[in-house]
Amino acid sequence: MAATLTDVARRAGVSIATASRAFGEPGRLAPTTRERVMEAAADLGYANPQAGTATRTLGVIVPDVANPVYGKLLKAIQAQAWHGRHRIVLFDADEDLRRESEQIEQARRFDGMLLCSPRLPDAEVLALIGTTPAVVINRQIDGVPCVLMDAVHGPSQAIEHLVALGHQHIAYASGPRGSWADARRFDTIGAACERHGIRLTRLSHHAASIHGGRVAAALAAASGATAVVAYNDLVALGLEAGMLELGLTCPDDISLVGIDDIDLAGAVTPALTTVHMPIERSGALAVDLLLQAITGAVIGEVATLGSQLMVRASTAVPRST
């Protein structure tokens, strides 16, 4: 059986993401690390899927192309695919399950597909993919190679940060119903709150957008929570705008934490405390894994890339403390 990127990573003693960067983004690695990966690849006879292969056409399906997270992810996918002059065909599901189903079917005519945070049930996704090589990003589906952005470390840090500030009641502003990432983030936040003896209120599901956050603002204010962790940065920014319309300011009246660390998060005032997600790295790694799958390599494991809390000005000691 031909060596895979996973084999190379194991031999070199690095993560699969680091092994991927050695081929696609060598400038981001220390020379000694890249050399170790290349030596492992040579020892195993690993063939870089980006080099010397035929041009491939890859279908990429995202839930909402207007969301800057998917814009950043698509840019990384395109950049990584461009190394091998592979073509990208974009599908925007627009958070519509019927459209997502049709688009997965259409993508089956290509060499392979990348499914970014698909919303359909696991069994339906597997049936629609069929035998077409595929990689899922930011969701785990058994039977398909997956690249996950860690939903434990960073969100747990967010709760620990809020607890250290003195918050005793935290709300979680949920994202779209059916979102795998939303469920994982809520589970992590709930477990962290339970560990610290903190009251947690889950707000109802809303769109993963600024508008969704605005809609959730009244519920957040009525909950009595002194801090809100939002499904993503857009929801957090919408919450801030909605709170302001209700006469509440951040962080004086309520602390806000987002997830994703989009560019806008650090540019607004107050700058948003958020969990940095490895969006670009996920896109690049997913392309590498898909190209391996297209060549017939067996990609059996889930690759998880780490998250990290970025503390900024939108969180503070609660007024009542």
C-alpha positions as CSV (number, residue, x, y, z in Angstrom):
1,M,0.0,0.0,0.0
2,A,1.3,3.4,-0.9
3,A,2.4,5.7,2.0
4,T,0.1,8.4,3.0
5,L,0.5,11.8,4.6
6,T,-0.5,10.3,7.9
7,D,2.3,7.8,7.6
8,V,4.8,10.6,6.9
9,A,3.6,12.6,9.9
10,R,3.9,9.6,12.2
11,R,7.4,8.8,11.0
12,A,8.5,12.4,11.3
13,G,6.9,12.8,14.8
14,V,4.8,15.8,13.7
15,S,1.0,16.5,13.3
16,I,-0.6,15.8,10.0
17,A,-1.2,19.5,9.6
18,T,2.6,20.2,10.0
19,A,3.3,17.5,7.4
20,S,0.9,19.1,5.0
21,R,2.5,22.5,5.4
22,A,5.9,21.0,4.6
23,F,4.7,20.4,1.1
24,G,2.2,23.2,0.6
25,E,3.5,26.0,2.8
26,P,7.2,25.2,3.5
27,G,8.0,28.8,4.4
28,R,5.8,28.5,7.5
29,L,7.9,25.8,9.0
30,A,11.3,25.8,10.7
31,P,13.9,24.4,8.2
32,T,14.8,21.5,10.6
33,T,11.1,20.5,10.8
34,R,10.6,20.6,7.1
35,E,13.8,18.6,6.6
36,R,12.5,16.0,9.0
37,V,9.2,15.6,7.2
38,M,11.0,15.4,3.8
39,E,13.3,12.7,5.1
40,A,10.4,10.7,6.4
41,A,8.6,11.1,3.0
42,A,11.7,9.9,1.2
43,D,12.1,6.9,3.5
44,L,8.5,5.9,3.0
45,G,8.4,6.6,-0.8
46,Y,5.6,9.1,-0.3
47,A,4.4,10.9,-3.4
48,N,3.3,14.5,-2.8
49,P,-0.3,14.7,-4.3
50,Q,0.4,18.3,-5.3
51,A,3.3,17.4,-7.5
52,G,3.3,15.8,-10.9
53,T,-0.4,14.8,-10.9
54,A,-3.1,15.5,-13.4
55,T,-5.2,18.6,-12.9
56,R,-8.2,17.8,-10.8
57,T,-11.6,19.5,-10.5
58,L,-12.8,19.8,-6.9
59,G,-16.3,20.7,-5.9
60,V,-16.5,22.8,-2.7
61,I,-19.8,23.2,-0.9
62,V,-20.3,25.8,1.8
63,P,-23.4,26.7,3.9
64,D,-23.2,30.5,3.3
65,V,-20.6,32.1,1.1
66,A,-21.4,35.5,2.6
67,N,-20.0,34.4,6.0
68,P,-16.4,35.6,6.2
69,V,-15.3,32.3,7.8
70,Y,-16.1,30.5,4.6
71,G,-14.5,33.3,2.5
72,K,-11.3,32.8,4.5
73,L,-11.6,29.0,4.1
74,L,-12.3,29.2,0.4
75,K,-9.2,31.4,-0.1
76,A,-7.1,28.8,1.7
77,I,-8.6,26.0,-0.4
78,Q,-8.0,27.8,-3.6
79,A,-4.4,28.7,-2.7
80,Q,-3.6,25.1,-1.8
81,A,-5.3,23.7,-4.9
82,W,-3.4,26.2,-7.1
83,H,-0.1,24.7,-6.2
84,G,-1.1,21.7,-8.4
85,R,-3.2,24.0,-10.8
86,H,-6.3,22.2,-9.7
87,R,-9.7,23.7,-10.4
88,I,-12.3,24.7,-7.8
89,V,-16.0,24.8,-8.4
90,L,-17.9,26.6,-5.7
91,F,-21.5,25.8,-4.4
92,D,-23.3,28.0,-2.0
93,A,-26.0,26.1,-0.1
94,D,-27.4,29.3,1.5
95,E,-28.3,27.3,4.6
96,D,-30.9,25.4,2.6
97,L,-30.9,21.6,3.1
98,R,-32.6,20.9,-0.2
99,R,-30.1,23.0,-2.1
100,E,-27.2,21.3,-0.2
101,S,-28.5,17.9,-1.2
102,E,-28.8,18.9,-4.9
103,Q,-25.3,20.4,-4.8
104,I,-23.7,17.3,-3.3
105,E,-25.3,15.3,-6.1
106,Q,-23.9,17.7,-8.7
107,A,-20.4,17.6,-7.2
108,R,-20.3,13.9,-7.8
109,R,-19.4,14.5,-11.4
110,F,-16.0,16.0,-10.3
111,D,-12.9,14.3,-9.2
112,G,-13.7,14.9,-5.6
113,M,-15.5,17.2,-3.2
114,L,-15.0,19.2,0.0
115,L,-18.0,19.6,2.2
116,C,-17.6,22.5,4.6
117,S,-19.9,22.2,7.7
118,P,-22.6,20.3,5.9
119,R,-26.0,20.6,7.6
120,L,-27.7,17.3,6.3
121,P,-27.9,14.2,8.5
122,D,-24.8,11.9,8.4
123,A,-26.6,9.1,6.6
124,E,-27.9,11.4,3.9
125,V,-24.5,12.9,3.3
126,L,-22.9,9.5,3.0
127,A,-25.6,8.3,0.6
128,L,-25.3,11.5,-1.6
129,I,-21.5,11.2,-1.7
130,G,-21.6,7.7,-2.9
131,T,-18.2,6.5,-4.1
132,T,-16.9,10.0,-4.9
133,P,-13.7,10.9,-3.0
134,A,-14.7,13.5,-0.3
135,V,-13.3,15.3,2.8
136,V,-15.5,17.0,5.4
137,I,-14.3,20.2,7.1
138,N,-15.6,21.2,10.6
139,R,-17.8,18.2,11.1
140,Q,-17.2,14.6,11.9
141,I,-19.0,12.0,9.8
142,D,-17.9,8.4,10.3
143,G,-16.7,6.8,7.1
144,V,-15.4,10.1,5.5
145,P,-12.0,11.8,6.2
146,C,-12.6,14.8,8.3
147,V,-10.7,18.0,9.3
148,L,-12.0,19.4,12.5
149,M,-11.3,22.7,14.2
150,D,-11.0,22.0,17.9
151,A,-14.2,22.8,19.8
152,V,-12.9,22.0,23.3
153,H,-9.7,23.9,24.2
154,G,-10.5,27.4,23.1
155,P,-14.2,27.5,24.2
156,S,-13.1,26.0,27.6
157,Q,-10.6,28.8,27.9
158,A,-13.4,31.3,27.2
159,I,-15.4,30.1,30.2
160,E,-12.3,30.0,32.4
161,H,-11.6,33.6,31.4
162,L,-15.1,34.7,32.3
163,V,-15.1,32.9,35.6
164,A,-11.7,34.5,36.5
165,L,-13.4,37.9,35.8
166,G,-16.1,37.0,38.3
167,H,-19.1,36.1,36.0
168,Q,-21.5,33.7,37.6
169,H,-24.2,33.6,34.9
170,I,-23.3,33.0,31.3
171,A,-25.5,32.7,28.2
172,Y,-24.7,30.8,25.0
173,A,-26.2,32.3,21.8
174,S,-26.8,29.3,19.6
175,G,-26.2,29.1,15.9
176,P,-28.2,27.5,13.1
177,R,-30.3,24.5,14.1
178,G,-28.6,21.3,12.8
179,S,-25.1,22.8,13.0
180,W,-22.7,20.1,14.2
181,A,-20.2,22.8,15.4
182,D,-23.0,24.5,17.4
183,A,-23.8,21.3,19.3
184,R,-20.1,20.6,20.0
185,R,-19.5,24.2,21.2
186,F,-22.5,24.1,23.5
187,D,-21.5,20.8,25.0
188,T,-18.0,22.1,25.7
189,I,-19.4,25.3,27.2
190,G,-21.9,23.4,29.3
191,A,-19.3,21.1,30.7
192,A,-17.0,24.0,31.6
193,C,-19.8,25.9,33.3
194,E,-20.7,22.7,35.3
195,R,-17.1,22.2,36.4
196,H,-17.0,25.8,37.7
197,G,-20.5,25.8,39.2
198,I,-21.6,28.6,36.8
199,R,-25.2,29.1,35.7
200,L,-25.6,28.6,31.9
201,T,-28.6,29.8,29.8
202,R,-28.9,28.6,26.3
203,L,-30.6,31.1,24.0
204,S,-32.6,29.9,21.0
205,H,-31.1,29.0,17.6
206,H,-30.5,31.9,15.2
207,A,-28.8,32.5,11.9
208,A,-25.0,32.6,12.0
209,S,-25.0,36.2,11.1
210,I,-25.1,39.8,12.5
211,H,-28.8,39.8,12.0
212,G,-29.1,36.6,14.0
213,G,-27.2,38.2,16.8
214,R,-29.4,41.3,16.7
215,V,-32.5,39.0,17.0
216,A,-30.9,37.3,20.0
217,A,-30.0,40.5,21.9
218,A,-33.4,40.9,23.7
219,L,-33.3,37.3,24.8
220,A,-29.7,37.7,26.1
221,A,-30.7,40.9,28.0
222,A,-33.8,39.2,29.5
223,S,-31.8,36.2,30.6
224,G,-29.9,38.2,33.3
225,A,-26.6,36.8,32.2
226,T,-23.6,39.1,32.6
227,A,-21.7,37.5,29.8
228,V,-22.6,35.9,26.5
229,V,-20.6,33.4,24.4
230,A,-21.8,33.5,20.8
231,Y,-21.8,30.7,18.2
232,N,-19.5,32.8,16.1
233,D,-18.1,36.3,15.8
234,L,-20.9,37.6,13.5
235,V,-23.5,36.6,16.1
236,A,-21.4,38.3,18.8
237,L,-21.2,41.5,16.8
238,G,-24.9,41.4,16.1
239,L,-25.5,41.0,19.9
240,E,-23.4,44.0,20.6
241,A,-25.4,46.1,18.1
242,G,-28.7,44.8,19.5
243,M,-27.7,45.4,23.1
244,L,-26.7,49.0,22.2
245,E,-30.2,49.6,20.8
246,L,-31.6,48.3,24.2
247,G,-29.4,50.9,26.0
248,L,-26.8,48.3,27.1
249,T,-23.0,48.7,26.4
250,C,-20.2,46.1,26.1
251,P,-18.4,45.3,28.3
252,D,-19.8,47.6,31.0
253,D,-23.2,46.0,31.1
254,I,-22.4,42.7,29.4
255,S,-19.3,40.9,28.3
256,L,-19.2,39.2,24.8
257,V,-17.1,36.4,23.5
258,G,-17.2,35.2,19.8
259,I,-15.7,32.2,18.1
260,D,-13.7,32.1,14.8
261,D,-11.5,35.3,15.1
262,I,-12.4,36.8,11.8
263,D,-10.5,39.9,10.7
264,L,-13.4,42.2,11.8
265,A,-13.2,40.9,15.4
266,G,-10.0,42.8,16.1
267,A,-11.0,45.9,14.2
268,V,-14.2,46.9,16.0
269,T,-14.5,48.9,19.2
270,P,-14.4,47.3,21.7
271,A,-12.2,44.7,20.0
272,L,-13.9,41.3,20.4
273,T,-12.6,38.6,22.7
274,T,-12.9,35.5,20.6
275,V,-11.7,31.9,20.1
276,H,-9.2,31.7,17.2
277,M,-10.0,28.8,14.9
278,P,-7.4,27.4,12.4
279,I,-9.6,28.2,9.3
280,E,-6.8,28.6,6.7
281,R,-4.9,25.5,7.9
282,S,-8.1,23.5,7.8
283,G,-8.7,24.4,4.2
284,A,-5.1,23.6,3.1
285,L,-5.0,20.3,4.9
286,A,-8.4,19.3,3.5
287,V,-7.2,19.8,-0.1
288,D,-4.1,17.6,0.6
289,L,-6.2,14.8,2.1
290,L,-8.7,15.0,-0.8
291,L,-6.0,14.7,-3.4
292,Q,-4.7,11.6,-1.6
293,A,-8.2,10.1,-1.5
294,I,-8.5,10.7,-5.3
295,T,-5.4,8.8,-5.9
296,G,-6.8,5.8,-4.0
297,A,-5.0,6.3,-0.7
298,V,-7.0,5.2,2.4
299,I,-7.4,8.2,4.7
300,G,-8.8,6.7,7.9
301,E,-8.3,9.2,10.7
302,V,-9.8,12.5,11.8
303,A,-7.4,15.4,11.8
304,T,-8.1,18.0,14.6
305,L,-6.4,21.4,14.6
306,G,-6.2,23.4,17.8
307,S,-8.1,26.5,18.9
308,Q,-7.0,29.3,21.2
309,L,-8.7,32.1,23.2
310,M,-7.8,35.7,22.1
311,V,-8.6,38.1,25.0
312,R,-9.5,41.6,23.9
313,A,-11.6,44.5,25.2
314,S,-15.2,43.1,25.0
315,T,-14.9,41.2,28.3
316,A,-14.5,42.7,31.7
317,V,-15.4,42.3,35.4
318,P,-19.2,42.3,35.7
319,R,-20.7,45.5,37.0
320,S,-22.2,43.8,40.1
321,T,-18.8,42.5,41.3
